[in-house]
Amino acid sequence: MKILWNILAVIGILSIIGGGVAYTKFKSEIDAFNQLDAGAAKVYGDMWDKLKETGIAAETSVWKRPLAEGVTPDDAEGAMDSAATDLGILSVGKLPLSTQVENMTEKKQRYLKIFQYCDPITAMTMVDHSDSFSAYLPCRISMIEDKQGKFWLYALNMDMMISGGRTLPDKLLKEATKVKETMLEIMERGASGEF
């Protein structure tokens, strides 16, 4: 019986030591996480769920919308151009990537065109907050034909940028949220072909 008590005592002591080590090790991690925006847990939880589902890191950080039945790439492009104008964001470039590759290789490619949008004032406000935001500029929407011939719109999910770190200053948060809503509206109108 004494041996059993000694074994239980050793297990108890090891548990206390292990708990103390775990607390010390993870307390700083928990404290750092608690300093993040209230939406960070959802952002990273959604990313983790998507990573488990697909195994593709890029899938975790994008929004995607299929073009509605009967909407052509030209329809979607026209609708996105119209939406950008209506919403007051600049269309700052288009890259017809598949056409360019076809010209270089003389081989037919799946359709891929990249559309770039920018709100210059918000862009500079973001960069004033952190130079690393410059890597997210300008906002992009890609139109791609998947391997089954269906057309999709893809854009960077801005939730990580907006809520994935410490809460943004009020002015920047308001501007970044407006750009997010604008990009989603452009995608929705492009996907539906709505002018």
C-alpha positions as CSV (number, residue, x, y, z in Angstrom):
1,M,0.0,0.0,0.0
2,K,2.9,2.3,0.9
3,I,4.3,1.8,-2.7
4,L,1.0,2.8,-4.2
5,W,0.9,6.0,-2.1
6,N,4.5,6.8,-3.1
7,I,3.6,6.3,-6.8
8,L,0.5,8.5,-6.5
9,A,2.6,11.2,-4.6
10,V,5.2,11.2,-7.4
11,I,2.4,11.4,-10.1
12,G,0.9,14.4,-8.1
13,I,4.2,16.2,-7.8
14,L,4.9,15.6,-11.6
15,S,1.4,16.9,-12.4
16,I,2.0,20.1,-10.4
17,I,5.4,20.7,-12.0
18,G,4.0,20.0,-15.4
19,G,1.1,22.3,-14.8
20,G,3.4,25.0,-13.7
21,V,5.7,24.6,-16.7
22,A,2.7,24.6,-19.1
23,Y,1.3,27.7,-17.4
24,T,4.6,29.5,-17.6
25,K,5.1,28.5,-21.3
26,F,1.6,29.3,-22.5
27,K,0.7,32.3,-20.4
28,S,2.6,34.7,-22.6
29,E,0.9,33.1,-25.7
30,I,-2.5,33.5,-24.1
31,D,-1.7,37.1,-23.0
32,A,-0.6,37.9,-26.6
33,F,-3.7,36.4,-28.1
34,N,-5.9,38.3,-25.7
35,Q,-4.5,41.6,-27.0
36,L,-5.8,40.8,-30.5
37,D,-9.0,42.2,-32.0
38,A,-12.2,40.5,-30.7
39,G,-12.8,39.1,-34.2
40,A,-9.3,37.4,-34.4
41,A,-10.5,34.0,-33.0
42,K,-13.2,33.7,-35.6
43,V,-10.8,34.8,-38.4
44,Y,-8.2,32.2,-37.4
45,G,-10.8,29.5,-36.6
46,D,-12.3,29.9,-40.1
47,M,-8.9,29.7,-41.6
48,W,-8.1,26.5,-39.7
49,D,-11.4,24.9,-40.7
50,K,-10.7,25.7,-44.4
51,L,-7.1,24.4,-44.1
52,K,-8.3,21.1,-42.6
53,E,-10.9,20.8,-45.4
54,T,-8.7,21.6,-48.3
55,G,-5.1,21.2,-47.2
56,I,-4.2,24.3,-49.3
57,A,-3.0,27.4,-47.4
58,A,-4.1,29.8,-50.1
59,E,-7.7,28.6,-49.8
60,T,-7.8,29.9,-46.2
61,S,-7.3,33.5,-47.2
62,V,-9.6,34.1,-50.1
63,W,-13.2,34.9,-50.9
64,K,-14.6,33.3,-54.1
65,R,-17.8,33.7,-56.0
66,P,-19.0,31.7,-59.1
67,L,-20.3,33.6,-62.1
68,A,-24.0,33.1,-62.3
69,E,-25.4,30.9,-65.0
70,G,-25.4,32.8,-68.3
71,V,-22.9,35.5,-67.1
72,T,-19.9,35.7,-69.4
73,P,-16.5,37.0,-68.4
74,D,-17.2,40.1,-70.5
75,D,-20.5,40.6,-68.6
76,A,-18.7,40.2,-65.3
77,E,-15.9,42.6,-66.2
78,G,-18.4,45.2,-67.3
79,A,-20.4,44.8,-64.1
80,M,-17.2,45.1,-62.0
81,D,-16.1,48.2,-63.9
82,S,-19.6,49.8,-63.4
83,A,-19.6,48.8,-59.7
84,A,-16.1,50.3,-59.1
85,T,-17.2,53.6,-60.7
86,D,-20.5,53.6,-58.7
87,L,-18.7,52.8,-55.4
88,G,-15.9,55.4,-55.9
89,I,-12.9,53.1,-56.1
90,L,-10.3,53.4,-58.8
91,S,-9.7,50.6,-61.3
92,V,-5.9,50.9,-61.5
93,G,-5.0,48.0,-63.8
94,K,-6.0,44.8,-65.6
95,L,-3.7,41.9,-66.4
96,P,-5.0,39.5,-69.0
97,L,-2.6,36.8,-67.8
98,S,-4.0,33.9,-69.8
99,T,-3.9,35.9,-73.0
100,Q,-0.3,37.0,-72.3
101,V,0.8,33.3,-71.7
102,E,-1.0,32.2,-74.9
103,N,1.0,34.9,-76.8
104,M,4.2,33.7,-75.2
105,T,3.7,29.9,-75.6
106,E,1.3,29.7,-78.5
107,K,-0.8,27.3,-76.4
108,K,-4.4,27.8,-75.4
109,Q,-4.7,28.6,-71.6
110,R,-7.6,28.6,-69.1
111,Y,-9.0,32.1,-68.8
112,L,-7.3,34.1,-66.1
113,K,-7.5,37.9,-65.8
114,I,-6.6,40.0,-62.8
115,F,-8.4,43.3,-61.9
116,Q,-6.8,45.8,-59.6
117,Y,-8.6,48.4,-57.5
118,C,-7.4,51.1,-55.1
119,D,-8.7,53.8,-52.8
120,P,-5.5,55.9,-52.6
121,I,-6.4,57.7,-49.4
122,T,-7.2,54.5,-47.5
123,A,-4.1,52.8,-49.0
124,M,-1.8,55.5,-47.6
125,T,-3.7,55.5,-44.2
126,M,-3.0,51.7,-44.0
127,V,0.7,52.1,-45.0
128,D,1.0,54.9,-42.4
129,H,-0.2,52.4,-39.8
130,S,2.2,49.6,-41.0
131,D,4.5,49.4,-44.0
132,S,3.6,45.7,-44.3
133,F,0.1,46.7,-45.5
134,S,1.8,47.8,-48.8
135,A,2.0,44.1,-49.8
136,Y,-1.8,44.0,-49.8
137,L,-2.1,46.9,-52.3
138,P,-3.8,47.3,-54.6
139,C,-6.9,45.2,-53.9
140,R,-7.2,42.5,-56.6
141,I,-10.0,40.4,-58.0
142,S,-9.0,37.5,-60.2
143,M,-11.4,36.0,-62.8
144,I,-10.5,32.4,-63.5
145,E,-11.9,29.5,-65.5
146,D,-11.7,26.4,-63.4
147,K,-10.6,23.0,-64.8
148,Q,-14.3,22.1,-65.4
149,G,-14.9,25.3,-67.5
150,K,-16.8,27.3,-64.8
151,F,-15.8,30.9,-64.1
152,W,-15.0,32.2,-60.7
153,L,-14.0,35.5,-59.0
154,Y,-11.4,35.3,-56.3
155,A,-10.2,38.1,-53.9
156,L,-8.1,38.3,-50.8
157,N,-10.2,37.8,-47.7
158,M,-9.6,41.2,-45.9
159,D,-10.9,39.9,-42.5
160,M,-7.4,38.8,-41.5
161,M,-6.0,42.2,-42.3
162,I,-8.8,44.0,-40.5
163,S,-9.4,41.8,-37.5
164,G,-6.5,39.3,-37.4
165,G,-4.2,41.5,-35.3
166,R,-4.6,44.1,-32.7
167,T,-7.7,46.3,-33.2
168,L,-7.0,48.9,-35.8
169,P,-7.4,52.6,-34.9
170,D,-11.0,53.8,-35.4
171,K,-10.4,55.8,-38.5
172,L,-8.4,53.1,-40.2
173,L,-10.9,50.4,-39.2
174,K,-13.7,52.4,-40.7
175,E,-11.9,53.0,-44.0
176,A,-10.6,49.4,-44.2
177,T,-14.1,48.1,-43.5
178,K,-15.5,50.3,-46.3
179,V,-12.9,49.0,-48.8
180,K,-13.8,45.4,-47.7
181,E,-17.5,46.1,-48.3
182,T,-16.7,47.7,-51.7
183,M,-14.6,44.8,-52.8
184,L,-17.4,42.3,-51.8
185,E,-20.0,44.5,-53.7
186,I,-17.8,44.5,-56.8
187,M,-17.5,40.7,-56.6
188,E,-21.2,40.2,-56.1
189,R,-22.1,42.5,-59.0
190,G,-19.5,40.9,-61.2
191,A,-20.7,37.4,-60.3
192,S,-24.3,38.3,-61.1
193,G,-23.5,40.5,-64.1
194,E,-25.5,43.3,-62.5
195,F,-24.6,46.8,-63.9
